[in-house]
Amino acid sequence: MTRLSLPREHEREMSVLKLAFMINRIDGMTSEEFVDHHRNRHAPLFTSIPEARQYVKRYAVSHPIPAEGYPGPAYDGLTEIWFESWADHDAFFASDNYRELVHPDESKFIDMNSVAVMVTEERVVI
């Protein structure tokens, strides 16, 4: 995903900075092809760069499953990336390995015009 420039007024209070990317597949790609690329090509590529191990606290990819009584999914997938700080976030997305290896792969399966992003901080309630 593209590096973001975001406010940092609560950085000292955060325990974890979470980015959730809601993503859809490109035109002409089946759901099965999308899930296969996301899980078996993109995720291993992401985790193969040293900056993932250095800066990323957690990386998860998720895909919808049938769920009776719930509306159909608005997105084909979800990627969560957790960082301990904005500095780690910035260093990861600015790294040559991310920009040259990981980022170019995103447009091979993700409709980049339909990506929705939520930046959150976790507050555990239960």
N, C-alpha and C positions, 0 to 999 in steps of 0.2 A: 504494500500500500504506500501511497505517497506520504512523504514526511510532512507532518503538520506543525504549524506554529500556533501554540495555544497559550492562554494565560497561566501564570504560575503562582497565583496569590495564596493557594492553600498547600503548596508543596511540602512545607515542613510538617503539616498535620497528617498527610496521607501515609497510610501504611503500604498500599499497593496502588499503582496507577494502571488501570485496565483500559484497553482499547478493544471495542467490539466492532467488527466489520461485518455488516450484513451484505451478502453478495449474491448476485445472480449470474447464471451461465451466459456465455456468448450465444448469439443466434446460430442455429444449426447444430448445436451440441446437445446431445441427450443428457438427461439427468444422470444416467449411469456413467457416461463419459466424463461429466463434470465431477462427480464424486470420485471416480478413479483418478483423475488428474489431481484433484485437491489433496486426496489422501496419499496417493502413491508416487506422485511426481513432485508437486509443489511443497508439501510438508517435508519430505526428505531433503529437498533442495534448501529450504529455509533452515532446517536444523543442521545442515552440513557446514554452514559458514561459521567461523570461529566467533563472530560477534553475537550469534544467537546464544551460544553457551556463556559468553562473557556478560551480555547485557539483559537478556530475556529471562524473566523469572518463570514464566509459564507460557506455553504456546499450545492452543487446542483448536482443532477443526471439528465442526459439527454439521450434520445434515438432517433434514426433516425425516421423520418417520410417520407412518399413518397413525392417527390418533382419533378414534371415534369420539364425537361430541365436541371436537375442536375445529375451528375454521382451518381451511387449507393454508399452507405457508405462503407468506408474502415474499420469501427469499429462498434461494436454493441452498444456501450455506451460511455458516457463521464462522468467523475466525476470531479468536480471542488472543491478545498478546498482552502480557503483564510485565510491567517494569517496576523496579524499586524506586526510580526517580525520573524526573524530567531529563536530567543529564544523561541517564542510560538510554532513554527514549531517543534523544537527539543524536547521541553517538551511534546508536544502531542504525537509524534511518539515514544518517549521513555517511555511513561506511561505504567504501568502494564495493565491497562484496555484496551488500544489499542492493546498491544502485545498479551494479553491472550484472549480477547473477539472478537475484531473487525478483526484483521489481520487473524486469522485462518478461518474466514468465507469467506474471499476473494477468496481462492482457491476452494471453493464449487461452484462458478459460473463463475469465471474469469479465462481465460487461461493466467496464469501469465507469460508465455514465450512470449506472443504477446503484452504485455502492452507497450505503448509508453507514455512518460512523457514529458511535457513541463512546465518548471518553468519560470514564467513571472512576470514582474511588469507592472502595468497598467499605461498608459499615455492617458488620455482622450483627444481626438482630437475635437469631436463635442459633 
